[in-house]
Structures are given as structure tokens and as C-alpha cells.
């Protein structure tokens, strides 16, 4: 809880600091649309990662350009963060497994299907524009609010699909964003953006005290600024 409070305070301070910057009409604000396939995985503390799973992210992107080569960049997206793992005796799954011997540990192959409303707060460092193109690096904080959470589970005694785990998934997820890419002018103020982003979760997504599961994803970013 202390970590979440610290992250929220940092986010609010970031917005406050940006709001106090002088308005620089030479640079302005840009709004666009984005759609990004994601490749997600989970890392359980008691268990193992079992490959990546495809997901998707879509929504709005915005750049507040406060200097020729620097932008405060944010977005408002619906992001699906999927992942696969093998874990022993997750309590909520084993309680549904009527064929399991409750006194014997059981390993379950799990697939997480979690959807968030995501609000990243990042800084972009951009190169000078050359022939209508420029490149950037990006770094910042990922803030995600839970929308829905489901899970598939398979073991030697049971096969479960779309088990609702919203009440066992944390409402807030924080992560570190590192990425880069390029922006390419099309005509007028319109440009397309393409890049690669790593979103590294550093808070557990489960509410169970005896379990710690972190989710991460790699996104292929595509967008259009208008």
C-alpha cells in the first residue's frame, strides 16, 4: 500500500509540475490514435514463466512539446496484458478443482487474461527533424487501473476456462516504461509513429499475501498524430 501511495503521489506531482510550465506556443500539444500488439509474460515468485501470450492495446496518445527536442508524453489506452505460468496450488483455482486431492500439491498451467485502463507518464527525447523524420527515446512510469481479469487453468485433473479472478487481482498496477522509435511526417501536421516499448511491472498483480506475480509486456507501437 505504501508503494502504491508513493507512485500515485509521484504521478500527481508530475502532472502538477507540467501544469506549471510556461506555455510555449511554438511547440504546442499533439493528439493522436494508437494501436499496438503486445507480447506479455508473467513472473511468479513461486512458480515459473511458461512463455509469452499475445495481447492488444488501443486508444489515444498525446505529446506536450515543451522544448524543441523534449516532450511530456502520455496516453489513455485499453491494454490487455496476457501471460502464461506454471504455479503450485493457487488457492482459488484448487478450490474449483473437485478432482484434486487437497493434501497433495498440484501444478497448474495458468494463462492470465487481464485488461487495464492505462495512463503512462513519460518523457520523450527527440532528435532534430531531418527530411520529415525524427527518432526518439522514451522513459517513464506506467499506471494501470484494472478493468477485468480472467484465467485459464489446466492440470492432470481439471481444465478451467475464463475463471473470473477480478476480486483476486489488484486494482492498480505500476510499471517502468523504456522504449524508442521514429516519427515520420505524411502531410501538414499529420505524422505516423512506430516504435518498441518494454513495460516492466514492479507491483504484484495478485491480492493473495502468499503469492507474488509480476506482469510484463513488449509492445510494437503504431500511431498517428494529427
C-alpha positions in Angstrom: 0.0 0.0 0.0 2.9 2.4 0.8 4.4 1.7 -2.6 1.1 2.5 -4.4 0.7 5.7 -2.4 4.2 6.8 -3.3 3.6 6.1 -7.0 0.3 8.0 -7.0 1.9 11.0 -5.3 4.8 10.9 -7.9 2.2 10.9 -10.7 0.3 13.8 -9.3 3.5 15.8 -8.8 4.5 15.1 -12.4 1.1 16.5 -13.6 1.4 19.5 -11.3 5.0 20.2 -12.4 4.0 20.1 -16.0 0.9 22.3 -15.5 3.2 25.0 -14.0 5.5 25.1 -17.1 5.1 28.3 -19.2 3.0 27.9 -22.3 5.3 27.7 -25.3 3.1 28.2 -28.3 6.0 27.4 -30.7 5.7 23.7 -29.7 2.2 23.0 -28.6 0.2 19.9 -27.9 -0.4 17.0 -30.3 -3.1 14.4 -30.1 -3.3 11.0 -31.9 -4.5 7.4 -32.1 -2.6 4.3 -31.3 -2.9 0.5 -31.8 -0.3 -1.9 -30.5 0.0 -5.6 -30.4 1.6 -6.8 -27.2 3.7 -9.8 -26.2 3.2 -10.5 -22.5 4.6 -12.7 -19.8 4.2 -13.2 -16.1 6.9 -14.0 -13.4 5.5 -15.7 -10.4 7.7 -15.8 -7.3 6.6 -19.4 -6.6 6.4 -21.0 -10.0 7.8 -20.4 -13.5 7.1 -18.4 -16.6 5.7 -20.5 -19.3 6.1 -18.5 -22.5 4.5 -15.3 -23.9 0.9 -14.6 -24.8 -0.4 -12.1 -27.3 -2.5 -9.1 -26.3 -3.5 -5.7 -27.7 -3.6 -2.1 -26.7 -5.5 0.8 -28.3 -6.6 4.4 -27.5 -5.4 8.0 -27.5 -1.8 9.3 -27.4 -0.7 12.9 -26.6 2.6 14.8 -26.7 3.1 18.1 -24.8 6.1 19.6 -26.5 7.8 21.9 -24.0 11.1 22.3 -25.9 12.2 21.6 -29.5 13.6 18.1 -28.6 11.7 17.2 -25.4 8.1 16.2 -24.8 6.0 15.1 -21.9 4.2 12.1 -23.5 1.1 10.3 -22.2 -1.8 8.2 -23.4 -5.2 6.8 -22.4 -5.4 3.2 -23.6 -7.3 -0.1 -23.1 -4.5 -2.6 -22.7 -4.7 -6.4 -22.5 -1.8 -7.9 -20.6 -1.7 -11.7 -21.1 0.8 -14.2 -19.8 1.4 -17.9 -19.0 2.9 -19.6 -16.0 3.1 -22.8 -14.1 2.2 -22.5 -10.4 1.6 -24.9 -7.5 -1.7 -24.7 -5.6 -3.1 -21.3 -6.3 -5.9 -21.3 -3.7 -8.8 -20.0 -5.8 -8.1 -22.5 -8.7 -7.6 -25.5 -6.4 -10.9 -24.8 -4.7 -12.6 -25.2 -8.0 -10.7 -28.5 -8.8 -13.1 -31.1 -7.3 -11.0 -33.9 -8.6 -7.8 -32.9 -6.9 -6.5 -34.4 -3.6 -6.4 -31.3 -1.4 -3.5 -32.7 0.7 -1.2 -33.2 -2.4 0.4 -30.3 -4.2 -0.8 -29.8 -7.7 0.9 -27.9 -10.5 -1.4 -25.8 -12.7 -0.6 -24.4 -16.2 -2.2 -20.9 -15.9 -3.0 -18.3 -18.5 -3.7 -14.7 -17.2 -6.0 -12.5 -19.3 -6.0 -9.1 -17.6 -7.3 -5.9 -19.1 -6.4 -2.4 -17.8 -7.1 1.2 -18.4 -3.5 2.5 -18.8 -2.2 6.1 -18.2 1.5 6.3 -18.8 3.6 9.3 -17.8 6.8 9.5 -19.8 9.4 11.8 -21.2 10.5 11.7 -24.9 13.9 12.8 -26.0 13.8 13.5 -29.7 16.5 14.1 -32.4 16.4 17.0 -34.8 13.9 16.6 -37.7 15.6 15.6 -40.9 13.6 15.2 -44.2 10.4 14.9 -42.2 11.6 12.2 -39.9 13.0 12.1 -36.3 13.8 9.5 -33.8 13.1 9.4 -30.0 13.9 7.6 -26.8 11.2 7.3 -24.1 11.3 6.7 -20.3 8.7 6.9 -17.6 6.0 5.4 -15.4 3.1 3.1 -16.3 -0.1 3.5 -14.3 -2.8 0.9 -14.9 -6.3 0.5 -13.4 -7.9 -2.9 -13.5 -10.9 -3.4 -15.9 -11.3 -7.1 -15.9 -9.3 -10.3 -15.1 -9.8 -13.9 -16.2 -7.7 -17.0 -16.1 -7.5 -20.4 -17.7 -6.1 -23.4 -15.7 -5.1 -26.9 -16.7 -3.8 -29.7 -14.6 -4.0 -33.5 -14.7 -7.4 -33.4 -13.0 -9.1 -30.3 -14.4 -9.4 -27.9 -17.3 -11.0 -24.5 -16.5 -11.6 -21.6 -18.9 -12.2 -17.9 -18.2 -12.3 -18.2 -14.4 -13.1 -14.7 -13.1 -10.3 -13.5 -10.8 -11.1 -9.8 -10.6 -11.6 -10.0 -6.8 -8.1 -11.6 -6.5 -6.3 -9.2 -8.8 -5.0 -5.8 -7.6 -6.9 -2.7 -8.7 -3.7 -0.8 -9.5 -0.5 -1.9 -11.4 2.6 0.2 -11.7 5.5 -0.4 -14.2 8.6 1.1 -15.7 8.4 2.1 -19.4 11.5 2.1 -21.6 11.3 2.5 -25.4 12.2 4.2 -28.6 11.1 4.7 -32.2 10.6 7.1 -35.0 8.1 9.7 -36.2 7.6 10.3 -39.9 5.7 13.2 -41.5 3.0 12.4 -44.0 1.5 15.8 -44.8 0.9 19.0 -42.9 0.7 18.3 -39.2 0.0 14.6 -39.7 2.7 12.1 -38.9 2.9 8.4 -38.2 4.8 6.9 -35.2 6.4 3.4 -34.9 8.4 2.1 -32.1 9.1 -0.6 -29.5 8.3 -0.3 -25.8 9.1 -2.5 -22.8 6.6 -2.2 -19.9 8.2 -3.8 -16.8 5.7 -4.3 -14.0 7.1 -3.8 -10.5 4.0 -4.4 -8.4 2.4 -7.8 -7.9 -0.9 -8.2 -9.7 -2.4 -10.7 -7.2 -4.0 -9.8 -3.9 -3.1 -13.1 -2.2 -0.5 -12.4 0.5 1.4 -15.7 0.0 1.8 -15.1 -3.8 3.7 -12.6 -5.8 3.1 -12.4 -9.6 4.5 -9.6 -11.8 3.3 -9.0 -15.3 5.4 -7.5 -18.2 4.9 -6.9 -21.9 6.7 -5.8 -25.0 4.6 -3.6 -27.4 5.0 -2.8 -31.1 3.8 0.8 -31.1 1.9 2.2 -34.1 0.2 5.6 -34.0 -0.9 8.6 -36.0 -0.6 12.2 -34.8 -2.9 14.8 -36.3 
